[in-house]
Amino acid sequence: MWAFVLAGALGLAAGFLAGLFGVGGGILFVPTLTLVLGLSQIHAEASSLLAILPTVAVGALRQQHYGNIRWRSAGIIGLGSLGGVVGGVFLAESLSDELLRRLFGGLLLLVAAQVAWRARR
């Protein structure tokens, strides 16, 4: 029970900080899931991707209301991305948890450099 409350509180904090710094929430949420809740890297990344689905759905509905969605293009991109999803799953499952952590760490360094670069301007 407390794990769910803690995860929710950390998720809110990560979302707030992500919005403040202009980065994706997964950048903060994935390390939280691995360090605090003890999830494996692959499960933390999958949970982070799953958590963004409600935001995507609400955003799509709002943009549809404004008439900003090109359904044919969205369908083509959506169908094309299925191959990327399947390939990404096979790749992630073939890599060790340690290598996934290192790759994610490299991504964190790139995001930190981007935030620093934008702050410099």
C-alpha positions in Angstrom: 0.0 0.0 0.0 2.7 2.5 1.0 4.6 1.6 -2.2 1.7 2.9 -4.3 1.4 6.1 -2.2 5.1 6.6 -2.5 5.1 5.9 -6.3 2.2 8.4 -6.7 4.0 11.1 -4.7 7.2 10.6 -6.6 5.4 10.6 -9.9 3.8 13.9 -9.1 7.2 15.4 -8.1 8.8 14.0 -11.2 6.0 15.5 -13.4 6.4 18.8 -11.7 10.2 18.9 -12.2 9.9 17.6 -15.8 7.5 20.5 -16.6 9.8 22.9 -14.8 12.9 21.9 -16.8 11.1 21.1 -20.0 12.1 17.4 -20.2 10.1 14.2 -20.4 8.9 12.9 -17.1 10.4 9.5 -17.8 13.8 11.0 -17.4 13.0 11.4 -13.7 10.4 8.6 -13.3 12.5 5.7 -14.5 15.4 6.2 -11.9 12.8 6.6 -9.2 11.1 3.3 -10.1 14.5 1.5 -10.1 16.0 3.1 -7.0 13.0 3.5 -4.7 10.6 0.7 -5.8 13.3 -1.8 -6.9 11.9 -2.4 -10.4 14.3 -3.7 -13.1 15.4 -1.2 -15.7 13.2 -2.8 -18.4 10.1 -2.8 -16.2 10.7 0.8 -15.1 11.0 1.9 -18.7 7.9 0.0 -19.7 6.0 1.5 -16.8 7.1 5.0 -17.7 5.9 4.5 -21.3 2.6 3.1 -20.1 2.1 6.1 -17.8 2.2 8.5 -20.7 -0.8 6.9 -22.5 -3.5 8.8 -20.6 -1.8 12.1 -21.4 -1.5 11.2 -25.1 -5.2 10.2 -25.2 -6.4 13.5 -23.6 -4.1 15.5 -25.9 -5.3 13.8 -29.0 -9.0 14.3 -28.0 -8.4 18.0 -27.3 -6.5 18.4 -30.6 -9.3 16.6 -32.5 -11.7 19.1 -31.0 -9.6 21.9 -32.5 -9.4 20.2 -35.8 -5.6 19.8 -35.7 -5.4 16.0 -36.3 -4.7 14.6 -39.8 -6.2 11.1 -39.3 -4.6 9.6 -42.4 -1.1 10.8 -41.5 -1.7 9.7 -37.8 -2.8 6.3 -39.0 0.3 5.8 -41.2 2.6 6.9 -38.5 0.8 4.8 -35.9 1.0 1.6 -38.1 4.6 2.3 -38.9 5.5 2.7 -35.3 4.3 -0.8 -34.5 7.3 -2.2 -36.2 9.5 0.0 -34.1 7.8 -1.1 -30.9 8.2 -4.7 -31.7 11.9 -4.2 -32.6 12.5 -2.1 -29.5 11.0 -4.8 -27.3 13.2 -7.5 -28.9 16.3 -5.3 -28.5 15.5 -4.3 -24.9 14.9 -7.9 -23.9 18.2 -9.0 -25.6 20.3 -6.6 -23.6 21.4 -7.0 -20.0 19.9 -4.9 -17.2 23.3 -3.4 -16.6 23.7 -2.3 -20.2 20.2 -0.9 -20.3 21.1 1.2 -17.1 24.2 2.4 -18.8 22.4 3.4 -21.9 19.8 5.2 -19.9 22.5 6.9 -18.0 24.0 8.1 -21.3 20.6 9.5 -22.2 20.4 11.3 -18.9 23.7 12.9 -19.6 22.5 14.1 -23.0 19.3 15.5 -21.6 21.4 17.3 -18.9 23.6 18.8 -21.5 20.6 19.9 -23.5 19.0 21.6 -20.5 22.3 23.3 -19.6 22.7 24.5 -23.2 19.2 25.9 -23.3 19.8 27.6 -19.9 22.9 29.2 -21.3 21.0 31.0 -24.0 
